Amino acid sequence: MEDEDVNELLLNKASDINDNEKIEESIRSSFIAKVYSILLFQLIITSIFIILSLFSPLYIEILQNSLFLYYFFLIIPFVCLLIILVNPNLVRKVPYNYIILIVFTVGFSYTVSYITSFYTPSSVLFSLFLTFVMVITLILYAKYTKRDFTIYGGVLFVFLTTIILGSFFLMIFNVSFFEFVISICTIICFTGYIIYDTQLILGKRRKEFSIDDYILAALNLYLDIVYLFIEILSLIGDRN
């Protein structure tokens, strides 16, 4: 009888563990769905701005002849990021987090469309397609690879900082070959960040996003994708 009681107790504990794991998986799945839904919304908004910058003469004229608007919308994303840095809990509170997200996305999309307005539509569309293929491939790799990239956050940050410093150097000494090297390094850096942030979102790694950080997770991956697109465009795009 004692052995049967022990076995029953062990079975109950195993059942409780399985139930807890299923609940955690369900919560994480809901978090992932929310993050990618938000990301899709952001990318659609940005794509609309980009399409307008290619095929709407009125919008192109506004973009290229209203520097005040460009600088105004350029400042908006930085203000939003500053708010997040000063008060990180704000991105966990509804509706403030969604307001910040929408304002950031609109401001950033305008600045991206300003850049794309100086390139031919065919090269912009090709760069969008190439970015799409790369992002899907990287997300699938991040999901199925056994390697844990969440431990490389510090390495990626140092790499990105070095690229930023190199960009300042490039602004002073305009060397075409060095510009090419910076673009290649930036593309490599953001491919790494896409894998890194994807694994943080998916979880089951050494580090992961909290389920309350769905806005922050979407913003991170959104910036990775858009910056990757910008660098690909600057590398292979044809200017008007």
Backbone torsions as a table, in degrees:
resi	resn	phi	psi	omega
1	MET	NA	-39.4	-178.2
2	GLU	-64.9	-39.7	178.4
3	ASP	-63.9	-39.2	179.0
4	GLU	-65.3	-39.7	178.0
5	ASP	-63.9	-41.3	179.8
6	VAL	-64.3	-43.9	179.9
7	ASN	-62.9	-41.1	178.9
8	GLU	-64.3	-39.5	178.6
9	LEU	-64.4	-42.4	178.8
10	LEU	-64.6	-39.8	178.5
11	LEU	-64.7	-39.4	178.1
12	ASN	-64.3	-41.4	179.0
13	LYS	-65.3	-41.8	178.7
14	ALA	-62.9	-38.6	178.5
15	SER	-65.6	-40.5	177.9
16	ASP	-63.5	-40.6	179.5
17	ILE	-63.4	-43.8	178.9
18	ASN	-63.0	-40.7	178.7
19	ASP	-63.6	-42.0	178.9
20	ASN	-63.9	-40.8	178.8
21	GLU	-64.1	-39.8	178.5
22	LYS	-65.1	-39.6	178.3
23	ILE	-64.4	-44.0	179.5
24	GLU	-63.6	-41.0	178.4
25	GLU	-64.5	-38.7	179.0
26	SER	-65.7	-42.0	178.5
27	ILE	-65.0	-44.3	179.1
28	ARG	-64.7	-38.7	178.4
29	SER	-63.2	-40.4	177.1
30	SER	-64.6	-40.2	177.7
31	PHE	-62.1	-46.3	-179.6
32	ILE	-61.5	-44.8	179.7
33	ALA	-61.1	-40.6	-180.0
34	LYS	-66.4	-42.7	-179.5
35	VAL	-61.4	-48.0	-176.5
36	TYR	-73.7	-25.5	173.1
37	SER	-67.1	-44.3	177.1
38	ILE	-63.6	-43.9	179.2
39	LEU	-60.5	-43.0	178.9
40	LEU	-62.2	-41.7	177.1
41	PHE	-59.3	-45.5	179.9
42	GLN	-62.5	-44.3	-177.8
43	LEU	-67.7	-34.4	176.5
44	ILE	-64.9	-45.2	177.8
45	ILE	-58.9	-47.2	-179.9
46	THR	-64.1	-39.5	179.3
47	SER	-63.7	-38.0	177.5
48	ILE	-62.3	-45.1	178.1
49	PHE	-61.4	-41.1	-179.4
50	ILE	-65.5	-44.9	179.3
51	ILE	-60.5	-41.7	177.6
52	LEU	-62.3	-37.6	-178.9
53	SER	-70.1	-14.0	-179.7
54	LEU	-99.8	-33.8	-168.6
55	PHE	-124.7	-0.6	178.2
56	SER	-108.7	104.9	-178.7
57	PRO	-56.7	-39.6	-179.8
58	LEU	-63.8	-45.3	-179.4
59	TYR	-67.7	-36.7	177.6
60	ILE	-62.9	-41.3	178.9
61	GLU	-63.6	-41.8	178.1
62	ILE	-62.6	-44.4	-178.8
63	LEU	-60.0	-48.6	-169.8
64	GLN	-88.0	-8.2	-178.4
65	ASN	-120.9	6.4	179.5
66	SER	-127.8	79.0	-178.8
67	LEU	-65.2	-29.1	178.1
68	PHE	-59.4	-45.2	178.8
69	LEU	-62.8	-39.8	179.5
70	TYR	-60.5	-49.4	-179.4
71	TYR	-67.3	-33.2	177.5
72	PHE	-62.9	-49.4	-179.8
73	PHE	-73.1	-22.5	176.4
74	LEU	-69.1	-35.0	-178.5
75	ILE	-74.3	-32.8	-174.2
76	ILE	-54.0	-50.5	179.7
77	PRO	-60.3	-37.6	179.1
78	PHE	-66.0	-37.9	176.9
79	VAL	-63.5	-43.6	179.0
80	CYS	-61.7	-43.8	178.8
81	LEU	-65.3	-37.3	177.9
82	LEU	-63.7	-41.1	177.4
83	ILE	-61.0	-41.8	179.3
84	ILE	-65.0	-40.7	-179.9
85	LEU	-67.0	-39.8	-178.8
86	VAL	-72.2	-40.0	-178.1
87	ASN	-133.1	80.2	-176.4
88	PRO	-60.3	-29.1	-178.5
89	ASN	-68.4	-16.0	-178.2
90	LEU	-65.6	-30.4	-179.4
91	VAL	-78.4	1.1	175.7
92	ARG	-106.7	-0.5	-176.6
93	LYS	-109.1	125.3	175.7
94	VAL	-85.8	136.1	6.3
95	PRO	-97.4	5.8	-174.7
96	TYR	-60.1	-38.5	-178.3
97	ASN	-64.8	-38.3	179.2
98	TYR	-72.7	-33.3	176.8
99	ILE	-64.4	-45.8	177.9
100	ILE	-61.0	-42.4	-179.6
101	LEU	-60.6	-47.8	-177.1
102	ILE	-66.2	-45.3	179.7
103	VAL	-61.7	-45.0	178.9
104	PHE	-60.1	-47.3	-176.0
105	THR	-63.7	-43.1	179.7
106	VAL	-65.2	-46.5	179.6
107	GLY	-61.9	-44.8	-178.8
108	PHE	-69.1	-37.4	179.6
109	SER	-64.0	-37.8	178.4
110	TYR	-62.9	-45.0	-179.8
111	THR	-65.3	-35.9	176.8
112	VAL	-66.5	-42.0	179.5
113	SER	-66.2	-30.0	175.1
114	TYR	-61.6	-42.6	179.2
115	ILE	-65.6	-47.2	-175.6
116	THR	-68.0	-21.9	-179.0
117	SER	-66.0	-17.3	-179.4
118	PHE	-94.9	5.5	179.0
119	TYR	-116.5	157.7	178.4
120	THR	-69.2	144.5	-179.8
121	PRO	-55.5	-39.7	-178.1
122	SER	-63.1	-41.2	-179.2
123	SER	-71.6	-33.8	177.6
124	VAL	-67.6	-45.3	-179.5
125	LEU	-65.2	-38.0	177.5
126	PHE	-66.2	-40.1	178.3
127	SER	-64.8	-37.9	175.7
128	LEU	-62.2	-44.7	179.4
129	PHE	-63.5	-44.5	179.9
130	LEU	-63.7	-40.3	177.3
131	THR	-63.3	-43.6	178.5
132	PHE	-58.1	-47.4	-179.8
133	VAL	-62.3	-44.0	-179.4
134	MET	-64.2	-43.1	-177.4
135	VAL	-65.1	-45.4	178.2
136	ILE	-59.6	-44.2	179.5
137	THR	-62.4	-44.3	-178.8
138	LEU	-66.6	-39.5	178.8
139	ILE	-65.0	-42.1	178.2
140	LEU	-65.4	-39.6	177.4
141	TYR	-63.7	-44.5	179.9
142	ALA	-61.2	-35.2	-178.2
143	LYS	-72.0	-41.8	-170.1
144	TYR	-101.5	-13.1	178.4
145	THR	-71.5	148.3	177.5
146	LYS	-84.7	-13.5	-178.9
147	ARG	-74.6	135.4	179.6
148	ASP	-94.6	108.2	-179.3
149	PHE	-88.4	-6.2	-178.9
150	THR	-69.9	-12.8	179.2
151	ILE	-85.5	-5.2	-175.8
152	TYR	-102.4	18.8	-179.9
153	GLY	-58.8	-42.7	179.6
154	GLY	-64.8	-40.5	179.4
155	VAL	-63.7	-44.5	179.3
156	LEU	-64.0	-38.0	179.5
157	PHE	-65.2	-43.0	178.0
158	VAL	-63.9	-41.7	178.5
159	PHE	-60.9	-45.1	180.0
160	LEU	-65.6	-41.5	178.3
161	THR	-61.3	-41.7	177.8
162	THR	-62.1	-40.7	178.8
163	ILE	-64.3	-42.1	179.1
164	ILE	-62.0	-44.3	177.4
165	LEU	-63.5	-38.5	176.7
166	GLY	-64.8	-33.5	178.7
167	SER	-67.1	-38.5	175.7
168	PHE	-63.8	-39.6	176.8
169	PHE	-62.5	-38.8	-179.7
170	LEU	-66.3	-33.1	178.2
171	MET	-64.9	-29.5	-179.4
172	ILE	-85.4	-46.6	-179.0
173	PHE	-114.5	99.5	-175.3
174	ASN	-77.9	88.5	179.6
175	VAL	-111.6	120.8	-174.0
176	SER	-62.2	-40.7	-179.8
177	PHE	-65.1	-40.4	179.2
178	PHE	-65.8	-34.6	176.3
179	GLU	-63.2	-39.9	177.7
180	PHE	-63.0	-43.7	179.9
181	VAL	-63.3	-42.9	178.5
182	ILE	-61.0	-42.0	179.9
183	SER	-63.4	-45.1	179.5
184	ILE	-62.7	-44.5	179.7
185	CYS	-64.0	-38.1	179.3
186	THR	-65.6	-42.1	177.8
187	ILE	-61.7	-44.3	178.3
188	ILE	-61.7	-42.4	-178.5
189	CYS	-61.1	-47.0	-176.6
190	PHE	-76.9	-23.9	169.8
191	THR	-65.0	-39.0	175.5
192	GLY	-64.3	-41.0	-179.9
193	TYR	-67.5	-33.5	177.5
194	ILE	-64.2	-43.4	177.2
195	ILE	-64.7	-44.7	-179.0
196	TYR	-60.2	-51.4	-177.9
197	ASP	-69.2	-33.6	177.2
198	THR	-62.6	-43.6	179.0
199	GLN	-68.2	-33.3	174.5
200	LEU	-63.9	-35.3	179.8
201	ILE	-73.9	-44.5	-176.5
202	LEU	-69.5	-29.4	178.9
203	GLY	79.8	-169.1	-178.8
204	LYS	62.7	27.8	174.9
205	ARG	-123.7	-178.1	-178.9
206	ARG	-61.3	-36.0	176.9
207	LYS	-124.5	152.7	177.9
208	GLU	-158.4	157.1	175.6
209	PHE	-71.1	143.1	171.4
210	SER	-68.9	149.5	-178.2
211	ILE	-65.2	-14.7	177.3
212	ASP	-85.9	-7.7	-175.4
213	ASP	-100.9	38.0	-177.4
214	TYR	-66.5	-34.4	178.1
215	ILE	-68.4	-45.8	-180.0
216	LEU	-63.4	-40.7	179.2
217	ALA	-63.3	-44.2	179.4
218	ALA	-65.1	-41.4	178.6
219	LEU	-61.3	-43.7	-179.2
220	ASN	-60.8	-49.9	-177.9
221	LEU	-68.0	-35.3	177.2
222	TYR	-61.0	-46.7	179.5
223	LEU	-64.3	-39.9	177.6
224	ASP	-57.6	-47.2	-175.9
225	ILE	-68.1	-45.3	-176.4
226	VAL	-68.0	-41.6	178.0
227	TYR	-65.9	-34.9	175.0
228	LEU	-62.1	-44.3	178.1
229	PHE	-60.9	-44.9	-178.9
230	ILE	-60.9	-42.3	-179.3
231	GLU	-69.6	-38.3	176.4
232	ILE	-63.4	-42.5	178.9
233	LEU	-63.0	-43.7	-179.6
234	SER	-66.0	-25.8	-177.4
235	LEU	-84.2	-42.3	-173.4
236	ILE	-115.7	-6.8	-175.7
237	GLY	-73.2	151.1	175.7
238	ASP	-102.2	124.9	179.7
239	ARG	-77.6	148.9	176.2
240	ASN	-66.6	NA	NA
